Structure formats: structure tokens, C-alpha cells
Amino acid sequence: MGQFQTDFQPPVLGFPSCLVDQYGGVAKIYGAFGAKQLYVSDSKALHHILVKDQYVFEQPNYVIQTNRVLFGMGLFGTLGEYHKKQRKMLNPVFSAKHLRDMLPIFYEITYKVRDAIALRVKDRPQKVDVLHWTTRTALEFIGQSGLGYSFDEFDDGPANEYSLALKNLVPTIFLLAAYLRLMPILVKLGTPRFRRFLMGLVPHKAVRRTQEIVDVMDRTSIQIFEHKRLALQQGDEAVLKQVGRGKDIMSILLKANIEATEEDRLQDLELVSQMTTMIFAATDTTSGALARTLSILAEHPDVQDKLRQELIEAREGNGDLDYNHLSSLPYLDSICRETLRLYPPVPYVTREARQDVIVPLSTPITGKSGFGIGRLHIPNGTRIMIGILGANRNPEIWGDDAYEWKPERWLSPLPDSVTQAHIPGIYSNTMTFLGGGRVCIGFKFSQLEMKAVLSVLVESFKFSSTDEKIVWKFGALSSPTVKDCSEPQLPLIVSMA
């Protein structure tokens, strides 16, 4: 496991930050089976890796093959021109126009969540697993506004099986991290039926659990897809009777796919894969970001009170805030930006050099002799960890308070060191949603979702910390749990505001 076994275990955020502090924008680390890797947070190097030379630095083959096994041939499992073709079809459905149409759906769902939590805490404060509710909420958001499908009524019954599957997917996969390097070999062993038979023989609990999770995801996605396609075939009246009334992302995508040229059209299995990818990407990341924000607000009651006051004043006499008003609330916006900067839900992603390449650095690497290295020769096959967390917390860019959670930093102009760093990320001078050709396609969807949920829940409830030690695990996604417990959870004390 190399340094991952010791340095990337909880407390998880220390080691990446330590790398940047001690070694600057590029550091060599050792991964599984002794593989040499580079942890890169230097802004100019990131620009070349993610933007200028993005087709030289693709995701490693084992990551692509793993994503195909988990999600099919969606955005996570394709490369190059094929990936561009899929994004071309998907980009329009994440436009600001469609987001405006989704906001009433967001509010409707959030009020159901608020009422469900209120039933539990109306008489006295109660300990509530906030991650449980943010996961269910995020899944229902992408279900209704993305797929035109409802997963959850938020009643007293158990959470939807899909919600439980998503909640456990990343922690389960993380247990198999060392074995995933073998995926390019495993996917070539005979037919899919034979490979499934082999999986059934593996006496590893995480392997069995992964298979169960993927089965749930695949079965549900196919069911939703067939339901949507049947409604489209039956005409506008059937579409309007569905959840989302034909304005959801998948209905729009299916219509666009029917009207597309043969060259641009996606196959049915690709659309099902996009659906599975979309559900996962929009649920786990946003639910974690929401849970993290509520956890931080619980630790900063003064900030929570100030935000609640802003929300009350904004809503007074206006009812639900419209898209423009909600997006422009300054304190809510600054809290979201600062949380996503300091605690990105995805702390790193991986790339691999497909050929020898020279990458320039914004800050030269200097040794004891004072001699500076301004460019790096990266050999073919070198694996790269894109240091999202490291770039977002770099003291040379963000100042001496880079590791502090300070939403006020966004209420005044950012320092020149930030604006002149030319960080290649798409969001707020950070790498949280990446940049280049594989930038997070739903980053605006995620921001609006966070603001809609926070605007209702913070106005309605007061969140406080418990005595339990919360540990945020480092992996492909950051996930919280109670110390000495393996299941993802985030208990907070919730009371009526």
C-alpha cells in the first residue's frame, strides 16, 4: 500500500497539507506495489495536465475499467473523442435556464425533508444522523429533477435501497483499493457471465457487497430508463403525468437523442450508463458537502445564527426565494464557497501520462544549493494525483489563514495572490470541481442544490455538535463516520430554531 497505508489514513487531511507545506507544488510519493507517483498542486502544472495536455494525461486504465464495471460506459468510463461526444449531448441540460425550472422541485423536496426531521425533534432536541438525510435528499433531487423519478417519500419507512447502496459504495470500494490495479486484467477473463461466476467465489466481504451495490444501481437505472422511454413513445400527455413533467434532465436528453444525427446519437446502454453515473455523481458528492457544511455550522453557532438571520430577512414577504435571489445571498454564498474550498468532497483525482512530456511549474523546486527546477520531465506511465485539497489550501496562494474556515474572506475582494495564481479550476479560483475537458458537468446543479437545502434547514433548525468524535476518511470521496465505526454517518444534535 506504500504511503497510503500510513499517511492517507485518518486524520486524513493532514498529510496532503503537509506535502504542500514541506515540498511545494510537486511531491513524489509511493503508492500501491511501490509505484512512484507525483502529488501535484502547482497551478501551472495543473493547467498543463488538465487543460493544455489533457489528452496526454488521461485517467489510469485501471480507473477507467473500474468505472466501467461500476457505472457502464458513461462519462466516468470513456476517454478522448468518445467522452467529448457524450459531454456535447449532456452540456445543454445543465444550463442556467434548466436550473431555474428545477428550483421549485428542489424546494418541494426540501420541505418534505424539513417536515420529516421536524417530526423527530419537535418536542425536544434529538441526535440525528445528518448524512442519512442529506444522502436521501441529494438522491431525490437528482431523481426528480434529473430523471423524472421519485426514490423517496421521506416517511417513517426505511431509506430507499438505492440510497443505502450509494451511501456504502465508496467506503466499500476503498477497501478494495489495492486490488483495483488488477482490473485491466480481470475484465479480459472470459465472458461477463464467467467473470460474475468468479466474483462469487471470492471470499471477500467487500467484493460481495460491491456486487450487490452495482446490481441495485443497474437494476434501478434500467427500470427508470424503460419507464421514461415508454412515456415518450406514448406522447406528451403521458410525459406530463410523470414526476418532473418532462422538464427533467433525462426526458430532455432522450428527446435530444432522438433528434440527434446518427453520428451524435447515444446508444440505449450508454444512456443507462449516463443515468447511473449522474445519480452517483450528484448524490455522494453533494450529500457529503451538505453534511460537512452543517457540521461546520454546528461548530460555529455564531455563523449559523448570522446565516439564519440573512435567510429570514431575505424570505420575509417573498415566500420561496427565486433563482437570482437565492444565488446572490452574500453570506450563504460565502459559506458554500469556503466549505467547498477547504473541504472539497473529492480531495484528489488521478491521471497517468500516456507519453513523455515536459510540464512547467509556477514555483520552481529549489534544493539546498539554491538551484531551481522550473520544468519537470514526466515519463510515460507516471501516475499523477491531482492535489485538489493541496491546491485549495496552499498558503502561498490563500495566505497564512489558508487552513482556517473563514467565510468572510469571500465578502471582500480576494488577494492578488489568488487571482494571479491562475488556478485552472472552473469554480471560485479553486480546484474543487476540476477544470479542462473532464470538469464536473453538474457543478452549477450542485451549488444550487446546496443553497436550496441550507436555506430551508438552517432557517428551520438549530444544529449542534455531539460528544462523539467525527472522523472524515480520505479517499476518492471524503466521508464522515464516528470514531471506531465503519459505517458512514454524521450525528448532530438538531432542535427547532
HURA-V145345 format. One record per run of one state. SS is the DSSP state (~ for helix, > for strand, _ for the rest). FROM is the first residue (numbers start at 0). LEN is the number of residues. If there is no record, write none. Layout:
ss:SS from:FROM len:LEN
ss:SS from:FROM len:LEN
This chain:
ss:_ from:0 len:3
ss:~ from:3 len:4
ss:_ from:7 len:5
ss:~ from:12 len:11
ss:_ from:23 len:2
ss:> from:25 len:5
ss:_ from:30 len:1
ss:~ from:31 len:3
ss:_ from:34 len:1
ss:> from:35 len:5
ss:_ from:40 len:2
ss:~ from:42 len:10
ss:_ from:52 len:4
ss:> from:56 len:2
ss:_ from:58 len:2
ss:~ from:60 len:11
ss:_ from:71 len:3
ss:~ from:74 len:3
ss:_ from:77 len:2
ss:~ from:79 len:15
ss:_ from:94 len:1
ss:~ from:95 len:26
ss:_ from:121 len:4
ss:> from:125 len:4
ss:~ from:129 len:18
ss:_ from:147 len:13
ss:~ from:160 len:14
ss:_ from:174 len:2
ss:~ from:176 len:10
ss:_ from:186 len:5
ss:~ from:191 len:10
ss:_ from:201 len:3
ss:~ from:204 len:30
ss:_ from:234 len:1
ss:~ from:235 len:5
ss:_ from:240 len:8
ss:~ from:248 len:11
ss:_ from:259 len:8
ss:~ from:267 len:32
ss:_ from:299 len:1
ss:~ from:300 len:15
ss:_ from:315 len:7
ss:~ from:322 len:5
ss:_ from:327 len:2
ss:~ from:329 len:13
ss:_ from:342 len:6
ss:> from:348 len:5
ss:_ from:353 len:3
ss:> from:356 len:10
ss:_ from:366 len:5
ss:> from:371 len:7
ss:_ from:378 len:4
ss:> from:382 len:4
ss:_ from:386 len:1
ss:~ from:387 len:5
ss:_ from:392 len:2
ss:~ from:394 len:4
ss:_ from:398 len:8
ss:~ from:406 len:5
ss:_ from:411 len:4
ss:~ from:415 len:4
ss:_ from:419 len:7
ss:> from:426 len:1
ss:_ from:427 len:2
ss:> from:429 len:1
ss:_ from:430 len:5
ss:~ from:435 len:3
ss:_ from:438 len:4
ss:~ from:442 len:18
ss:> from:460 len:4
ss:_ from:464 len:5
ss:> from:469 len:4
ss:_ from:473 len:5
ss:> from:478 len:4
ss:_ from:482 len:8
ss:> from:490 len:6
ss:_ from:496 len:1
